[in-house]
Structure formats: C-alpha cells, structure tokens
Amino acid sequence: NINFYKDHPIYGIKNLLKTKYNLNFIISNEIKDMLLYFKAD
C-alpha cells in the first residue's frame, strides 16, 4: 500500500483520509495475516 501511495500521491492522500476511518479494520487484517503466516510455519 505504501508503495502504491508513493506512485500515486494525490490518490494516496485521499486514501489516507479514508484510512483514518478504516484503521481498526486494516490493523485487524494485518494481525490476521501475521497469524496465518505463523500458523503456516
């Protein structure tokens, strides 16, 4: 996502504003991905 924002700064800024509202959702997805990764090991 960060690389995408670097490539599209204006679009990224709009998404960062949205991200403020979706932060909890994003964090929970990150944690889910980590748990799945560790389970795979």
C-alpha positions in Angstrom: 0.0 0.0 0.0 2.8 2.4 0.9 4.5 1.9 -2.5 1.1 2.5 -4.2 0.7 5.8 -2.4 4.2 6.8 -3.4 3.4 6.1 -7.0 0.0 8.0 -6.9 0.4 10.8 -4.3 -2.9 12.5 -4.9 -4.9 9.3 -4.8 -2.8 8.2 -1.8 -3.8 11.4 0.1 -7.5 10.7 -0.5 -7.0 7.1 0.7 -5.1 8.2 3.8 -8.1 10.3 4.8 -10.2 7.2 4.3 -7.6 5.1 6.2 -8.3 7.2 9.3 -11.7 5.7 9.4 -10.6 2.2 8.4 -7.6 2.0 10.6 -9.0 -0.6 13.0 -10.1 -2.8 10.1 -6.6 -2.5 8.5 -4.9 -3.4 11.8 -7.1 -6.4 12.3 -6.3 -7.6 8.8 -2.5 -7.1 9.4 -2.8 -9.2 12.6 -4.8 -11.9 10.7 -2.1 -12.1 8.0 0.6 -12.4 10.7 -1.3 -15.2 12.5 -1.9 -17.1 9.2 1.8 -16.7 8.4 2.9 -18.1 11.8 0.3 -20.9 11.5 1.8 -21.9 8.1 5.2 -22.4 9.8 
